[in-house]
Amino acid sequence: MFTGIVEELGTVTAVEELDDGSRLTIRGPVVTSDAKHGDSIAVNGVCLTVLTAEDGVFAVDVVAETLRSSALRAVAVGDRVNLERAMALGDRLGGHIVQGHVDGTGVLRGAAEGGLTRFEIPGRLSHYLVEKGSITIDGVSLTVVEAGERDISVALIPTTLDLTTLGLRSAGDEVNIEVDVLAKHLERLAAAQLSGRSRDGRDRSEDNGDQVR
């Protein structure tokens, strides 16, 4: 679990092709200061498992499915990436609840009215996004200002631009998108209610009848 508050900008130092994915080696002295094998680190918003961590450098494997569904498939040596360690119980939740499970990719479209930045998003994700709701873009927790059917706009403050890859992006660049997990859970619960079925497949009217009797 993460918060979407990027701890540092790392640098990809090696990309090794594997039979079922790839192995990334990344320099990140802050996130590796206490990292060990098996720990989780979000790389551009993708939760990955640390294989090795030594001298400020760590290695992670990215499976084929993750490469297919995220923008990590285009990462190359020298690229800067957003890094965040998994949160610890008792930490401040400065952003919002982020799983590191990317829902799809979007595209930076550039400036929008009012000093906002616009991103194109997959239409299948639009119903999870509402004005003033939360979204994670490349691992950065952001607030949605405007939500359309196929795009959103967000306000990127100077600090976010200075400390994350969003300040290095250009129009047309692909980014990782994770919608608010609470919205996905609510959708599933609401669907069950609207269909009149309980999670175990029983008709909810039977439960209501039992209560009445």
Backbone as CSV, one residue per row, in Angstrom:
resi,resn,N_x,N_y,N_z,CA_x,CA_y,CA_z,C_x,C_y,C_z
1,MET,0.844,-1.189,0.000,0.000,0.000,0.000,0.880,1.240,0.000
2,PHE,0.460,2.251,-0.771,1.236,3.471,-0.907,0.319,4.677,-0.696
3,THR,0.912,5.872,-0.752,0.128,7.096,-0.543,0.114,7.997,-1.765
4,GLY,0.966,7.730,-2.737,1.044,8.598,-3.899,1.891,9.832,-3.667
5,ILE,2.659,9.835,-2.583,3.597,10.926,-2.315,4.988,10.423,-2.688
6,VAL,5.495,10.871,-3.816,6.776,10.384,-4.338,7.918,10.795,-3.408
7,GLU,8.785,9.828,-3.102,9.899,10.097,-2.197,11.143,10.600,-2.925
8,GLU,11.349,10.111,-4.129,12.506,10.581,-4.894,12.364,10.207,-6.359
9,LEU,13.138,10.907,-7.176,13.255,10.576,-8.587,14.440,9.637,-8.741
10,GLY,14.167,8.411,-9.172,15.234,7.455,-9.410,15.671,7.492,-10.862
11,THR,16.739,6.763,-11.162,17.251,6.678,-12.525,17.432,5.222,-12.910
12,VAL,16.871,4.832,-14.049,17.032,3.464,-14.543,18.462,3.299,-15.058
13,THR,19.182,2.320,-14.494,20.575,2.105,-14.893,20.761,0.883,-15.772
14,ALA,19.768,-0.019,-15.789,19.867,-1.198,-16.649,18.482,-1.771,-16.897
15,VAL,18.292,-2.308,-18.103,17.069,-3.015,-18.465,17.483,-4.329,-19.114
16,GLU,17.100,-5.437,-18.460,17.463,-6.757,-18.962,16.208,-7.494,-19.406
17,GLU,16.196,-7.943,-20.654,15.056,-8.686,-21.162,15.079,-10.114,-20.618
18,LEU,13.925,-10.576,-20.129,13.773,-11.932,-19.617,12.764,-12.680,-20.480
19,ASP,12.682,-13.984,-20.291,11.750,-14.789,-21.080,10.305,-14.370,-20.858
20,ASP,9.965,-13.993,-19.616,8.585,-13.660,-19.290,8.445,-12.249,-18.743
21,GLY,9.319,-11.342,-19.173,9.248,-9.967,-18.702,10.588,-9.266,-18.836
22,SER,10.905,-8.449,-17.852,12.196,-7.760,-17.861,12.641,-7.470,-16.439
23,ARG,13.913,-7.207,-16.281,14.478,-6.846,-14.984,15.008,-5.420,-15.063
24,LEU,14.560,-4.586,-14.145,15.002,-3.206,-14.095,15.958,-3.013,-12.925
25,THR,17.031,-2.297,-13.183,17.937,-1.874,-12.115,17.829,-0.360,-12.011
26,ILE,17.595,0.114,-10.794,17.257,1.527,-10.598,18.079,2.111,-9.455
27,ARG,18.622,3.292,-9.678,19.332,3.987,-8.602,18.337,4.846,-7.840
28,GLY,18.277,4.599,-6.506,17.365,5.350,-5.647,17.854,5.279,-4.222
29,PRO,18.794,6.132,-3.840,19.399,6.040,-2.505,18.433,6.223,-1.341
30,VAL,17.378,7.001,-1.547,16.420,7.221,-0.447,15.608,5.959,-0.191
31,VAL,15.000,5.408,-1.244,14.118,4.242,-1.053,14.896,2.975,-0.732
32,THR,16.188,2.956,-1.024,16.984,1.766,-0.710,17.696,1.875,0.632
33,SER,17.509,2.986,1.334,18.218,3.189,2.603,17.875,2.114,3.631
34,ASP,16.672,1.555,3.552,16.281,0.480,4.469,15.634,-0.682,3.726
35,ALA,15.836,-0.734,2.408,15.182,-1.767,1.604,15.906,-3.102,1.705
36,LYS,15.125,-4.169,1.616,15.684,-5.520,1.619,14.878,-6.391,0.670
37,HIS,15.398,-7.553,0.402,14.721,-8.495,-0.496,13.283,-8.743,-0.053
38,GLY,12.354,-8.618,-0.993,10.950,-8.865,-0.692,10.140,-7.626,-0.387
39,ASP,10.806,-6.485,-0.166,10.080,-5.248,0.092,9.399,-4.752,-1.181
40,SER,8.409,-3.886,-1.000,7.687,-3.319,-2.135,8.094,-1.866,-2.364
41,ILE,8.352,-1.529,-3.615,8.636,-0.162,-4.018,7.796,0.136,-5.249
42,ALA,7.116,1.276,-5.242,6.337,1.685,-6.401,7.245,2.420,-7.369
43,VAL,7.262,1.950,-8.613,8.047,2.568,-9.683,7.076,3.133,-10.707
44,ASN,6.997,4.455,-10.779,5.990,5.113,-11.633,4.594,4.576,-11.352
45,GLY,4.345,4.303,-10.071,3.018,3.876,-9.659,2.760,2.393,-9.725
46,VAL,3.744,1.598,-10.142,3.593,0.147,-10.229,4.289,-0.507,-9.042
47,CYS,3.556,-1.260,-8.255,4.132,-1.947,-7.102,5.010,-3.099,-7.586
48,LEU,6.305,-3.053,-7.222,7.249,-4.085,-7.625,8.000,-4.601,-6.403
49,THR,8.475,-5.833,-6.483,9.148,-6.487,-5.366,10.663,-6.402,-5.528
50,VAL,11.325,-5.950,-4.486,12.776,-5.797,-4.504,13.457,-7.170,-4.529
51,LEU,14.345,-7.357,-5.492,15.156,-8.575,-5.557,16.454,-8.379,-4.790
52,THR,17.136,-7.294,-5.099,18.381,-6.946,-4.416,18.405,-5.441,-4.185
53,ALA,19.102,-5.023,-3.138,19.256,-3.596,-2.842,20.623,-3.392,-2.196
54,GLU,21.472,-2.635,-2.871,22.831,-2.440,-2.364,23.422,-1.165,-2.953
55,ASP,24.075,-0.387,-2.099,24.767,0.828,-2.526,23.857,1.788,-3.293
56,GLY,22.628,1.927,-2.814,21.705,2.882,-3.409,21.057,2.426,-4.695
57,VAL,21.241,1.161,-5.056,20.683,0.622,-6.295,19.853,-0.616,-5.970
58,PHE,18.700,-0.751,-6.619,17.878,-1.953,-6.398,17.425,-2.527,-7.731
59,ALA,17.098,-3.818,-7.720,16.641,-4.510,-8.919,15.252,-5.089,-8.679
60,VAL,14.424,-5.048,-9.722,13.066,-5.597,-9.654,12.752,-6.308,-10.967
61,ASP,11.932,-7.329,-10.892,11.445,-7.999,-12.095,10.057,-7.482,-12.429
62,VAL,9.799,-7.269,-13.713,8.492,-6.814,-14.190,7.945,-7.895,-15.116
63,VAL,6.853,-8.527,-14.722,6.316,-9.641,-15.502,5.647,-9.119,-16.770
64,ALA,5.425,-10.041,-17.709,4.888,-9.672,-19.019,3.537,-8.965,-18.909
65,GLU,2.662,-9.418,-18.008,1.347,-8.803,-17.860,1.472,-7.349,-17.424
66,THR,2.407,-7.069,-16.506,2.609,-5.694,-16.053,3.147,-4.827,-17.182
67,LEU,4.052,-5.370,-17.977,4.572,-4.625,-19.119,3.460,-4.328,-20.119
68,ARG,2.568,-5.294,-20.313,1.486,-5.106,-21.274,0.517,-4.024,-20.833
69,SER,0.246,-3.956,-19.528,-0.811,-3.076,-19.040,-0.304,-1.764,-18.455
70,SER,0.984,-1.517,-18.498,1.533,-0.278,-17.938,2.543,0.348,-18.885
71,ALA,2.916,1.576,-18.583,3.884,2.301,-19.405,5.316,1.888,-19.106
72,LEU,5.523,0.950,-18.178,6.880,0.484,-17.892,7.488,-0.249,-19.084
73,ARG,6.658,-0.679,-20.006,7.182,-1.388,-21.177,8.102,-0.499,-22.016
74,ALA,7.968,0.830,-21.863,8.769,1.750,-22.672,9.960,2.330,-21.905
75,VAL,10.152,1.897,-20.658,11.247,2.455,-19.849,12.596,2.035,-20.421
76,ALA,13.529,2.983,-20.467,14.858,2.729,-21.021,15.926,3.231,-20.063
77,VAL,17.144,2.789,-20.281,18.274,3.232,-19.457,18.391,4.751,-19.517
78,GLY,18.551,5.350,-18.349,18.662,6.801,-18.254,17.363,7.497,-17.917
79,ASP,16.235,6.790,-18.033,14.939,7.394,-17.715,14.828,7.663,-16.223
80,ARG,14.164,8.759,-15.885,13.861,9.057,-14.486,12.511,8.436,-14.144
81,VAL,12.385,7.922,-12.932,11.151,7.269,-12.496,10.787,7.716,-11.086
82,ASN,9.485,7.780,-10.823,8.995,8.123,-9.489,9.102,6.914,-8.576
83,LEU,9.637,7.123,-7.373,9.833,6.028,-6.431,9.154,6.336,-5.097
84,GLU,8.511,5.308,-4.547,7.912,5.420,-3.214,7.938,4.064,-2.533
85,ARG,8.410,4.042,-1.294,8.362,2.814,-0.508,6.940,2.567,-0.010
86,ALA,6.628,1.306,0.271,5.327,0.983,0.858,5.193,1.703,2.191
87,MET,3.997,2.192,2.461,3.778,2.933,3.704,3.798,1.994,4.903
88,ALA,4.174,2.540,6.048,4.167,1.790,7.304,2.953,2.206,8.128
89,LEU,2.417,1.285,8.911,1.302,1.620,9.794,1.728,2.741,10.738
90,GLY,0.886,3.742,10.852,1.205,4.883,11.691,1.738,6.066,10.912
91,ASP,2.097,5.848,9.616,2.546,6.963,8.787,1.379,7.880,8.462
92,ARG,1.695,9.146,8.183,0.671,10.069,7.720,0.269,9.700,6.294
93,LEU,-1.026,9.741,6.022,-1.531,9.458,4.684,-1.648,10.788,3.949
94,GLY,-0.509,11.252,3.412,-0.478,12.574,2.801,-1.225,12.653,1.488
95,GLY,-1.332,11.528,0.771,-2.040,11.533,-0.506,-3.380,10.843,-0.358
96,HIS,-3.508,9.629,-0.914,-4.693,8.811,-0.711,-4.256,7.352,-0.803
97,ILE,-5.179,6.434,-0.591,-4.828,5.015,-0.600,-4.518,4.577,-2.034
98,VAL,-3.272,4.168,-2.254,-2.806,3.747,-3.571,-2.300,2.313,-3.463
99,GLN,-2.750,1.446,-4.342,-2.356,0.045,-4.289,-1.107,-0.266,-5.097
100,GLY,-0.838,0.551,-6.096,0.259,0.211,-6.997,-0.163,-0.795,-8.043
101,HIS,-1.485,-0.938,-8.228,-2.051,-1.827,-9.241,-2.616,-0.953,-10.364
102,VAL,-1.859,-0.782,-11.414,-2.236,0.126,-12.485,-3.469,-0.388,-13.225
103,ASP,-4.441,0.505,-13.465,-5.675,0.134,-14.153,-5.580,0.318,-15.657
104,GLY,-4.596,1.053,-16.105,-4.434,1.308,-17.528,-3.470,2.452,-17.740
105,THR,-3.330,2.859,-18.975,-2.438,3.969,-19.290,-3.216,5.111,-19.912
106,GLY,-2.719,6.313,-19.695,-3.292,7.508,-20.298,-2.219,8.240,-21.083
107,VAL,-2.591,9.375,-21.636,-1.659,10.163,-22.447,-1.736,11.620,-22.026
108,LEU,-0.583,12.225,-21.797,-0.532,13.652,-21.486,-0.890,14.438,-22.736
109,ARG,-1.914,15.278,-22.641,-2.338,16.078,-23.792,-1.862,17.519,-23.707
110,GLY,-1.428,17.971,-22.520,-0.865,19.312,-22.408,-1.733,20.240,-21.591
111,ALA,-1.521,21.535,-21.789,-2.179,22.543,-20.973,-3.663,22.633,-21.288
112,ALA,-4.444,22.847,-20.245,-5.870,23.101,-20.378,-6.149,24.496,-19.840
113,GLU,-7.393,24.911,-19.912,-7.742,26.254,-19.439,-7.499,26.387,-17.941
114,GLY,-7.174,27.599,-17.531,-7.008,27.886,-16.110,-5.735,27.338,-15.513
115,GLY,-4.717,27.109,-16.340,-3.453,26.611,-15.821,-3.472,25.149,-15.448
116,LEU,-4.478,24.412,-15.912,-4.582,22.990,-15.605,-3.836,22.162,-16.652
117,THR,-3.622,20.884,-16.332,-2.985,19.957,-17.266,-3.977,18.858,-17.603
118,ARG,-4.082,18.529,-18.880,-5.086,17.576,-19.330,-4.454,16.247,-19.708
119,PHE,-5.098,15.168,-19.302,-4.675,13.810,-19.637,-5.827,13.075,-20.301
120,GLU,-5.531,12.377,-21.372,-6.515,11.487,-21.982,-6.496,10.174,-21.210
121,ILE,-7.671,9.619,-20.935,-7.773,8.390,-20.162,-8.636,7.381,-20.911
122,PRO,-8.492,6.090,-20.622,-9.371,5.095,-21.235,-10.823,5.341,-20.835
123,GLY,-11.727,5.254,-21.796,-13.132,5.493,-21.508,-13.689,4.574,-20.437
124,ARG,-13.153,3.351,-20.338,-13.668,2.386,-19.362,-13.381,2.795,-17.917
125,LEU,-12.489,3.778,-17.729,-12.153,4.227,-16.376,-12.862,5.517,-15.982
126,SER,-13.520,6.162,-16.930,-14.054,7.507,-16.668,-15.098,7.527,-15.559
127,HIS,-15.896,6.455,-15.439,-16.963,6.488,-14.429,-16.438,6.363,-13.004
128,TYR,-15.154,6.046,-12.844,-14.565,6.004,-11.508,-14.077,7.382,-11.052
129,LEU,-14.066,8.346,-11.953,-13.451,9.640,-11.671,-14.497,10.729,-11.527
130,VAL,-14.373,11.508,-10.471,-15.302,12.606,-10.214,-14.501,13.856,-9.859
131,GLU,-15.104,14.999,-10.073,-14.448,16.244,-9.696,-14.140,16.251,-8.201
132,LYS,-12.938,16.644,-7.879,-12.395,16.679,-6.508,-12.104,15.292,-5.958
133,GLY,-12.222,14.270,-6.799,-11.840,12.931,-6.386,-10.349,12.708,-6.595
134,SER,-9.870,11.529,-6.232,-8.440,11.213,-6.313,-8.121,10.341,-7.512
135,ILE,-6.931,10.546,-8.058,-6.398,9.713,-9.127,-4.894,9.629,-8.936
136,THR,-4.303,8.511,-9.366,-2.855,8.354,-9.321,-2.325,8.336,-10.746
137,ILE,-1.410,9.250,-11.056,-0.792,9.322,-12.381,0.711,9.129,-12.209
138,ASP,1.228,8.052,-12.782,2.651,7.700,-12.626,3.069,7.663,-11.162
139,GLY,2.153,7.188,-10.306,2.469,7.055,-8.889,2.290,8.314,-8.074
140,VAL,1.783,9.385,-8.690,1.594,10.659,-7.994,0.121,10.843,-7.646
141,SER,-0.174,11.045,-6.381,-1.541,11.285,-5.935,-1.969,12.693,-6.354
142,LEU,-3.065,12.771,-7.132,-3.544,14.055,-7.637,-5.047,14.166,-7.433
143,THR,-5.530,15.404,-7.444,-6.960,15.661,-7.323,-7.527,16.030,-8.682
144,VAL,-8.601,15.365,-9.066,-9.256,15.644,-10.340,-9.984,16.984,-10.248
145,VAL,-9.703,17.868,-11.185,-10.401,19.156,-11.237,-11.616,19.048,-12.152
146,GLU,-11.410,18.515,-13.348,-12.502,18.314,-14.293,-12.464,16.866,-14.775
147,ALA,-13.613,16.236,-14.843,-13.684,14.839,-15.268,-14.604,14.717,-16.472
148,GLY,-14.038,14.296,-17.619,-14.824,14.092,-18.824,-14.967,12.613,-19.124
149,GLU,-15.533,12.302,-20.279,-15.736,10.914,-20.658,-14.429,10.239,-21.061
150,ARG,-13.509,11.020,-21.626,-12.247,10.434,-22.068,-11.031,11.270,-21.672
151,ASP,-11.239,12.252,-20.822,-10.090,13.020,-20.352,-10.383,13.634,-18.993
152,ILE,-9.324,14.021,-18.324,-9.435,14.705,-17.045,-8.437,15.856,-17.039
153,SER,-8.643,16.790,-16.136,-7.650,17.835,-15.924,-7.291,17.872,-14.449
154,VAL,-6.027,18.172,-14.190,-5.525,18.260,-12.824,-4.668,19.509,-12.706
155,ALA,-4.503,19.981,-11.485,-3.628,21.120,-11.219,-2.297,20.585,-10.701
156,LEU,-1.222,20.878,-11.410,0.114,20.431,-11.000,0.862,21.613,-10.397
157,ILE,1.068,21.559,-9.093,1.766,22.655,-8.424,3.263,22.566,-8.717
158,PRO,4.001,23.673,-8.563,5.440,23.664,-8.854,6.216,22.576,-8.128
159,THR,5.853,22.279,-6.888,6.558,21.237,-6.134,6.414,19.883,-6.820
160,THR,5.210,19.563,-7.279,4.982,18.298,-7.984,5.790,18.243,-9.273
161,LEU,5.838,19.342,-9.998,6.600,19.384,-11.239,8.096,19.246,-10.982
162,ASP,8.578,19.808,-9.868,10.003,19.765,-9.556,10.460,18.405,-9.046
163,LEU,9.580,17.695,-8.306,9.997,16.495,-7.587,9.520,15.185,-8.203
164,THR,8.801,15.254,-9.315,8.313,14.024,-9.955,8.565,14.077,-11.461
165,THR,8.322,12.957,-12.104,8.514,12.883,-13.555,7.497,13.716,-14.320
166,LEU,6.419,14.138,-13.662,5.411,14.920,-14.369,5.972,16.244,-14.866
167,GLY,7.032,16.716,-14.227,7.684,17.930,-14.696,8.602,17.684,-15.882
168,LEU,8.832,16.420,-16.218,9.710,16.061,-17.336,8.931,15.569,-18.543
169,ARG,7.628,15.420,-18.394,6.808,14.860,-19.456,6.508,15.880,-20.547
170,SER,6.258,15.349,-21.750,5.849,16.172,-22.886,4.529,15.652,-23.433
171,ALA,3.824,16.495,-24.174,2.564,16.084,-24.778,2.775,14.827,-25.622
172,GLY,1.892,13.860,-25.452,1.998,12.593,-26.165,2.615,11.483,-25.349
173,ASP,3.229,11.818,-24.205,3.842,10.788,-23.363,2.770,9.934,-22.686
174,GLU,3.062,8.641,-22.580,2.152,7.698,-21.926,2.424,7.671,-20.430
175,VAL,1.361,7.591,-19.631,1.486,7.574,-18.177,0.632,6.457,-17.598
176,ASN,1.001,6.003,-16.403,0.228,4.982,-15.702,-0.922,5.617,-14.933
177,ILE,-2.073,4.965,-14.986,-3.274,5.467,-14.316,-3.776,4.422,-13.317
178,GLU,-4.021,4.866,-12.088,-4.717,4.030,-11.102,-5.858,4.844,-10.519
179,VAL,-7.064,4.331,-10.643,-8.211,5.027,-10.073,-8.341,4.672,-8.594
180,ASP,-9.194,5.396,-7.907,-9.389,5.197,-6.471,-10.004,3.814,-6.223
181,VAL,-9.329,2.987,-5.445,-9.819,1.636,-5.186,-11.165,1.651,-4.473
182,LEU,-11.454,2.685,-3.687,-12.747,2.757,-3.005,-13.890,2.847,-4.009
183,ALA,-13.647,3.542,-5.119,-14.683,3.651,-6.152,-14.973,2.281,-6.761
184,LYS,-13.942,1.467,-6.940,-14.136,0.139,-7.535,-14.913,-0.775,-6.589
185,HIS,-14.620,-0.688,-5.296,-15.362,-1.502,-4.329,-16.829,-1.070,-4.265
186,LEU,-17.062,0.247,-4.277,-18.434,0.746,-4.237,-19.217,0.305,-5.472
187,GLU,-18.542,0.298,-6.624,-19.203,-0.152,-7.844,-19.660,-1.604,-7.701
188,ARG,-18.796,-2.443,-7.172,-19.137,-3.866,-7.028,-20.299,-4.047,-6.052
189,LEU,-20.267,-3.321,-4.946,-21.336,-3.432,-3.956,-22.656,-2.908,-4.510
190,ALA,-22.582,-1.781,-5.223,-23.796,-1.197,-5.791,-24.388,-2.114,-6.843
191,ALA,-23.544,-2.765,-7.640,-24.038,-3.672,-8.673,-24.811,-4.825,-8.057
192,ALA,-24.315,-5.339,-6.931,-25.011,-6.432,-6.256,-26.363,-5.971,-5.710
193,GLN,-26.393,-4.754,-5.169,-27.648,-4.223,-4.635,-28.666,-4.005,-5.743
194,LEU,-28.209,-3.422,-6.858,-29.128,-3.110,-7.946,-29.659,-4.361,-8.636
195,SER,-28.864,-5.411,-8.624,-29.307,-6.647,-9.262,-30.236,-7.454,-8.368
196,GLY,-30.321,-7.042,-7.094,-31.194,-7.744,-6.168,-30.625,-9.054,-5.682
197,ARG,-29.309,-9.242,-5.880,-28.675,-10.489,-5.460,-27.665,-10.213,-4.369
198,SER,-27.546,-11.121,-3.429,-26.517,-11.025,-2.403,-25.232,-11.622,-2.941
199,ARG,-24.148,-11.446,-2.225,-22.862,-11.934,-2.692,-22.834,-13.456,-2.833
200,ASP,-23.695,-14.178,-2.068,-23.711,-15.632,-2.169,-24.736,-16.120,-3.193
201,GLY,-25.329,-15.167,-3.957,-26.235,-15.550,-5.035,-27.695,-15.615,-4.637
202,ARG,-28.016,-15.410,-3.376,-29.415,-15.472,-2.947,-30.153,-14.190,-3.321
203,ASP,-31.455,-14.306,-3.526,-32.278,-13.142,-3.804,-32.407,-12.329,-2.518
204,ARG,-32.068,-11.037,-2.592,-32.114,-10.207,-1.386,-33.540,-10.021,-0.872
205,SER,-34.509,-10.169,-1.731,-35.893,-10.032,-1.272,-36.235,-11.106,-0.248
206,GLU,-35.584,-12.273,-0.369,-35.811,-13.335,0.606,-35.299,-12.911,1.974
207,ASP,-34.115,-12.241,1.980,-33.573,-11.756,3.243,-34.509,-10.711,3.857
208,ASN,-35.038,-9.806,3.009,-35.918,-8.771,3.506,-37.206,-9.390,4.051
209,GLY,-37.676,-10.437,3.390,-38.887,-11.098,3.865,-38.676,-11.743,5.213
210,ASP,-37.508,-12.324,5.401,-37.185,-12.928,6.693,-37.206,-11.880,7.785
211,GLN,-36.681,-10.688,7.459,-36.642,-9.625,8.470,-38.037,-9.168,8.841
212,VAL,-38.930,-9.084,7.825,-40.281,-8.634,8.086,-41.021,-9.632,8.947
213,ARG,-40.853,-10.912,8.623,-41.550,-11.934,9.419,-40.968,-12.007,10.803
